């Protein structure tokens, strides 16, 4: 039996991934900059120590720490009625009153068709079938730019689940903004048609804080390296089991596997903080590295949640070859996703010219929470949604993929022109500019 077969066989029955996820989801409030996030970083370091990785340690970095307070949303006319709601991260604190305006899915053209100035815009978390993807930040940014005094984001998944999600990449947003459930959203859109008015009150605070990345090394001491990242933070309203407890568990379990495999290049493994509040941990990690020596980044965000792995190639034909090679040799399906997107921890690396691969997973559509973001960013993101077999198997696949990436002698680096063309092909530019995340100096 080869070393690879022996390592994979041990991983097949390993209880540690489930034990690690259990400890992680027992922590309170893994929101960036809060004590639970620091403890999560310590757990990841312990996982890297178990793997026998070199120099496992925590790297602190400064950030803007947002703390969620109370939020209220109440109709004032034609009836007096309150709805359960939660503030969206980086929402401005405030007390606003105005007419409700239903802007549908929050598509830019839908917002432009309505007069939202001085009013409270109500938008869905989903987008029309067949349309380009519209991120929450674009919907909010476009509504705020059009003069909305408040923003209400209603879920498209049933179950009385108000959604959360950061409005900006690390800075305080322009107007008070909240999430409400699908069921509340149905009432609000109906009331909006009647010209109803509402009061929106948000209590929240943004102040200087400290977040933490957990970092270690595996493999030979080479000049170049492959970086593997997964975010360890989560929204404070839930356990963060799916987003991204599964992903960081896969990385910790993968590190244990990689320590038993032959690697051609040094692999730096990192659990990063503050993904949910602006990719701040991966930004800090990029700033600490010589990116000219980073051969590639593998971002594990979404792997381990569902049965089949999905690989985002981010414009790299070499990554396509890597995934196809491992899929064939392991006799395991790995679905391919074309195109670049800026909404996870590979993005700071990609902006720096580092080729990127993101490992996600594909829902089968059988459960209502699997549509779109699904249970993520709601109170329902809990450990009971996780199948520990997926954690083990995706850790095995991730280890094989990283080993294959580390074996590639040359991976062509994307240029800003390549990335811009890809983003424009997918119609991302308008939304990124509206959200304020289009890179400075890019035409």
N, C-alpha and C positions, 0 to 999 in steps of 0.2 A: 504494500500500500504506500502510495506517495505521501509526501508531507502535506500537499494540498488536500488529498482525499481524507487524510487523518484529521486535519484541522476542520474541514467541512463536516465530517462525521461527528466530531465533538460538538460543533455548533448546533447540530440538528436537535440535540436534546438539552442544550444549555438553558438552565433556569434563570441565569443572571439578567438577560434583557428584561424579563417581566419583573424581576425584583428591583431593577434600576428604575423602570417606569413607575413602579409602585411608590418608591421613595420620592421620586420627582413630583408625582401628582399629589402626594400628601402635603407638599409644601404650600403655604399660603402666599398668594400674591407674588408671582414671578414677573410682574411688570418691571420694565427697565428702571434701574435705579433704586428699587425697593429691596428690603432684606431677603425676601424669598428668592430673588434673582441671584443674589450673592451666594446663598446656600446652594442653589442649583449649580453654580459654577464650581463650588467645592465638591459636589457630588460627581461632576464630570471629571474633575482632577482625580478623584478617587478611582473612577472608572479607567482613566488612562494609566494610573499606577497599577491597577490590576492587570492591565494589558502588558505591563513591563516597558512602557514607553519611556523615552529619555526626557528628563527635565520637565515633568508635568508641573505647571504653575498657573497662577492667576495674574492677568494683566489688567489693572484698573484703567479706566479712562473717564474723562469728564464729559458730562452731557446735561441736557435739560430734563429734569425729572418732573413728570406730570403726575399729579395725584387727583384721582376721581373723588369728587364730593357728591352731594345730592343733586338731583335734577327733577324738574317738574314740568309737565306739559298739560295744560288745562284749557278746554274750550270756554270762552266767555260769552259768545253769541253763536247760534240762536239758543243754545242750552249751556248750562254750566256742567262740565263733565271733565274728569281727570283721566289720564292714561299713564300706565306704567312706562317708564322711560329710563334710559341711562345715557350719560354724557359720552361723547366720542372723544378719544384721546387727542389732546392738545386743543380741545374746544376752549374758546374764550369763556371766562365766567361772565355772566350778565343776566339781565332781566329785560326781555323784549316782548312787545305786544304787536300783533299784526294779523292781517288776513291770511288764511291758509290758501296756498296755491299748489295744486297737484301738477307736478311736472313729469308725470309718468315714470319712465325708466331713468329719467335724468340725463337723457341724451342732449348734447348741446343744442340741437335744433328744437327739441321739446322745450328747453328752458328759454330759448330765444323767442319762441312763439307766445310765451306767457309774459305778463308784466309782473316780475317778482320784486321790483324795487320797493323797499320798505315793508316787505311781506315775509312770511315764513314758508319756504319752499319744502314740499314733501316729495321724496323720490324713492323708488324701489331699489333694492340691492341687486337686482338682476338686470339683464339687458335683453332686448328682443332676439328671438331665434334668428340666426343668420347674420346678425349685425356684428360689427367689430366690438371687441371687449372694451367696456367703459369702466375704468376703475373708480372706486369711491372718491378718491382725491380729485379726479377730473370733474365729477358731478358737483362736488362741493365747491371746487375752485371756480367753476363756471357760474354757479348760482351766486356765490359771493361777489364775483366780478360784475354780475348783472344787478347788484344792489340789494340782494336778499338780506334781511335783518336776522334771520334764523334759518336753520337747516334741519330737516327731519328725515332720517334714513329708515325706511321700513323694510323688514325682512320679507323674503319671498318663500321662506320655509315655515310651514305651520308648526304650532306647538307653544304659542305664547312666549316666543324667544326674541327679545330685543337684541339686535346685533350691535357689536362694537367694531372699532377699527380706526386706526390713526388717520387724521385728516391731512397731515403734512409730514414731511420728512424731518421731524425734530424741532420745529418751531411752533409757537403758539398760533392757532388759526384765527381767522378774521372775525368770525361771528359765533355766537352760541349754537351748538349743534348736538343732536341727540339721536339715539336709535330707538325704534319701537318695533313691536312684533308685527307679523303679517296680519294678525287679527285686528290689532289697533289700526294698522295702516288702512285696512278696508274701511273702517269708520271714518278715518281722517280724509280719505279721498272722497268719500260720499259727502262729508260735511263741507269740503272745499268747493264742491259743485254748488253748494247753497250759499257760498260767500261767507262762511263761518270765520270768526276771529278767535284767536287763541293767545295765551300767555306762555312764554317759554322762559324758564329760570334754570340756570346752570351755576353750580358752585364747584369750582375746580381751581387748581393751583399749579403753576409751573415755576420751578426754582432750580438753581444749580445743584447737580447731584453727581454721583459716581456709579458707573456700571462696571461690569467685569466680563472679560473673556477668559476661557480656560484653554490652555495651549500645551501641546507636547509634540514629540518627534518620534518617528519610527524609521527603520531602514538605515541604509548606509549614510555616512557623512559625505554628501556630494555638494558641489557648488550650486546646482540647480535643485529645485524641489517641486513637489506637487502639494497643493494645499487642499485640505478637506474641511469644509465648514458645515455647521448646522446650528440654528439658533436655539438657545436654551431658555429664552424668556417666553412669556405667555401673557395674554390679557388677564387682568386681575379678577374678572367676573367668573372664571371657571378654572378647572384643573389643567387645561392646556395639554390634554393627553394626545389628541390628534395633531394639534398645531402648537408646538412642534415637538411634543414629547416623543412621538414616534420617531421623528427624524434624528433627534439627538441620541435617542436610545440606539438606533441603527448605527450611528457613528461610534459610540462607545463599544458596542458589540463588534463592529467592524475592526476597530483598533486591536481588539484582542485576537481576532483572526489574522490581521496583517502582521502581527508580531511573530507569527508562526510561518509566514510565507516569505519567499525570496523576493526582494524589491530591488529594482535597478537604480532607483532614485530616492532621495530622502522624501518622506511624506510628513508634512506638518498637519496635525489634526487639531481642530479648534471648535469649541462650543462658544458661540458669540452671543452677546447680549444685545438688547434693544433693536432687534429686527422689527418687532411690531410697532415701534415708535420711530422708525426712520432709517433702518439699516446702519445704525450708528456703530454697532460692534464690529461689523465687517469693514466699515470705513476706517475705524481705528486700527484694525488688523492690517489693512492695506498700507496705512501710513507707517506702520512699524516695520514693514518688509521692503526689501529691494525687489520690486515687482519685475525687474528685468531678469531676475533669476527664478521667478515663479513660472514653471513650464505650463501649468494649468491649474484651474480651481475646479473642485467637485463640490457642489452645493447640495446637501441632503435636506431638502425642505419638502415634505410631503411623502417621502418614502415610508413604508411600513404601515400606512393607514389602511390600504386595501390590498387585494390579492395580487394584482399584476403591477409590475413596475412600469413607470413611464419615464423616458429620458428626454429632457429638453436639450437640444443640441446647440442652441444659440449661435447658429451660423457656421459651425465647425464641421467640415467634412471628415476630419480626423476623428472627432468624437463619434460621428456616425459609424466609422470603421471599428472603433473601440467597442461600441455597443453591439454591433452586429456580430463581431468576433466572439464576445463573451456570451451573447444570447445563443449562438450556434453551439459553442463548445459546452456550455452548461445545460443545453437543451431546455432553456427556460425562456418564455416570451418576455420581451422588453419592448414596449410600444415606443415609437419615435414621435417627437413633437418638433416641428420646424420653427424657426423664427426666434428672434430676440425679445425678451421682455425685461423691464427694469424693476420688478416688484419682489425681489428677494436678494439674498446675500451674495449672489454671484455678481450683482450689478457693479459694486465698487471695483471689483477686479476687472470686469469686462471694460469699464471705462478706462482703466489703466492699461488696456491692451493685452490682458491675460485671457487665453481661451477658456471657455467655461462649459461645464456639463452640470445640469441639475437633475437630481433623482427625485421623482415624485411617484405617485401611484394612481391607478385608474379605478374609480368606483364602478360597480356593475349596474348601478341605477335602480337596484331593487328596494332601497330604503329611501324615504323622503328626505332624510338628512344628507344624502349623498349628492343631491343636485346642487350645482354651483359650488360655493364654499362649504355648503352642508352645515354640519354641526359646529364647525369652527367659528370662532369669534362670538359664541353664545354661551349661555349657562350650560348647555348640553354637551360641551366638549369635555367629556369625562372618560375615565379609564374603561368603563364597561363597553365602550364602542370599539375597543381595540382587540384584535385577535393576535395572541402572542406568536402564533406560527408565522404571521406576516413579518413580525419583527426579526425573527431568526432568519427566515429565508431572504429577506431584503438585506440583512447584514452580510449574508454570504455573497449575494450578488454584488453588493456595493464593494466588498473586499476584492472580488475578482475584477470588477471594473477599475478600481483604483490601481490594482496591480498592473493591469493592462495599460492604463494611462502612463504609469511610471516607467513602463518598458518602451514607450515610444520615444525615439531619439529626437524627433523634431515635430513640433505641433505648430503650424502656421499661426501667427498672431493676428488678431483682427485689428484693422485700422479704424479710426473714427469715421472715415468715409464708408467703410463696410457696415459699421453699426448703424450709422444714420440712414443708409439706404435700406437696411433691413427694417428699422423702426418705421420708416416712411411707407414701406411696402405694406406693413400691417396697420397703417393709419394710427400710429401711436403718438406722432409728434404733437398734434393739436392738444390731446389730453395731457401729455407731459408738460407742455408749456402752460396749460391752464392750472396744473397742479404745482407749477414752479419747480419741476425736477428735470427740465431739459438742460443738459450740461452747458455751462458757460463756454463760449467760444466755438460751439458746434453750429455750423450753418444749417 
